Amino acid sequence: MDEYVDLINLKRNSFVWLYIFFVGVAVAAAVDIAVMKMVLFKLIKTCMEWCCDIVAKGLTSRDIFS
């Protein structure tokens, strides 16, 4: 009987650890997506500011790359 109880506890513990694992993976994915969005928006904003500066100053490719 004790072996049966131990087996039930082991199954319950493994389900708990599996649940913790999947929750951890989901949280890590959400954080990763949020960080990537932030980096992407920052990059797009920087590029837009750079392009607007070029257009506003009327620079040519020679001026930029020389």
Protein Blocks (a to p, Z undefined) as FASTA:
>chain_A
ZZmmmmmmmmmmmmmmmmmmmmmmmmmmmmmmmmmmmmmmmmmmmmmmmmmmmmmnopaf
klmmZZ
